[in-house]
């Protein structure tokens, strides 16, 4: 995980999986349904830590 302010930390899908304890499929489905914000960098999903926290919190 890169070291930035909490709002600016980006996690790979592997790191997001470990952080949320959700499966890859659950993360990808949440992105596809528009429930979880992500961005695509070099052919891979990346997530800001604050996006994961908001999704986990139901915001």
Backbone torsions as a table, in degrees:
resi	resn	phi	psi	omega
1	UNK	NA	133.5	179.1
2	UNK	-72.5	149.6	-178.1
3	UNK	-97.5	105.2	175.7
4	UNK	-139.8	176.8	172.0
5	UNK	-56.9	150.9	-174.6
6	UNK	-51.7	-41.0	-178.2
7	UNK	-67.1	-18.9	-175.0
8	UNK	-112.2	7.2	178.8
9	UNK	-74.5	133.2	175.8
10	UNK	-109.5	139.3	178.2
11	UNK	-122.0	141.9	171.7
12	UNK	-70.2	170.3	178.6
13	UNK	-64.7	-32.6	176.9
14	UNK	-64.2	-45.3	178.4
15	UNK	-66.8	-37.8	178.1
16	UNK	-64.5	-38.5	177.3
17	UNK	-60.9	-44.8	179.3
18	UNK	-67.7	-40.7	-177.7
19	UNK	-66.2	-41.9	-174.9
20	UNK	-93.3	-16.0	-172.5
21	UNK	62.4	21.6	176.9
22	UNK	-95.8	161.8	178.6
23	UNK	-80.5	164.3	175.2
24	UNK	-57.9	-44.6	-178.0
25	UNK	-62.4	-39.2	178.9
26	UNK	-64.7	-41.0	178.7
27	UNK	-65.5	-46.5	-179.4
28	UNK	-63.9	-39.6	178.9
29	UNK	-64.8	-41.5	178.7
30	UNK	-62.5	-38.1	177.1
31	UNK	-65.9	-47.7	-177.8
32	UNK	-60.8	-38.3	-179.6
33	UNK	-80.3	-7.5	179.4
34	UNK	83.8	13.6	179.4
35	UNK	-85.0	-23.6	-177.5
36	UNK	-127.9	125.3	179.6
37	UNK	-79.4	140.9	176.2
38	UNK	-152.4	173.0	172.2
39	UNK	-134.5	160.1	-176.3
40	UNK	-112.3	118.0	-178.6
41	UNK	-127.7	125.0	179.8
42	UNK	51.5	41.3	177.0
43	UNK	76.8	14.3	-178.3
44	UNK	-134.1	146.4	174.1
45	UNK	-71.7	139.4	168.6
46	UNK	-133.4	150.7	-173.9
47	UNK	-131.0	137.8	170.3
48	UNK	-78.1	144.1	-179.6
49	UNK	-57.9	-38.3	-179.0
50	UNK	-67.2	-30.1	176.9
51	UNK	-67.3	-41.8	178.4
52	UNK	-65.5	-42.9	179.1
53	UNK	-61.7	-42.5	179.0
54	UNK	-64.4	-41.2	179.8
55	UNK	-65.8	-43.9	179.7
56	UNK	-65.7	-33.2	179.5
57	UNK	-82.4	-6.2	179.3
58	UNK	77.6	19.9	-178.3
59	UNK	-85.0	NA	NA
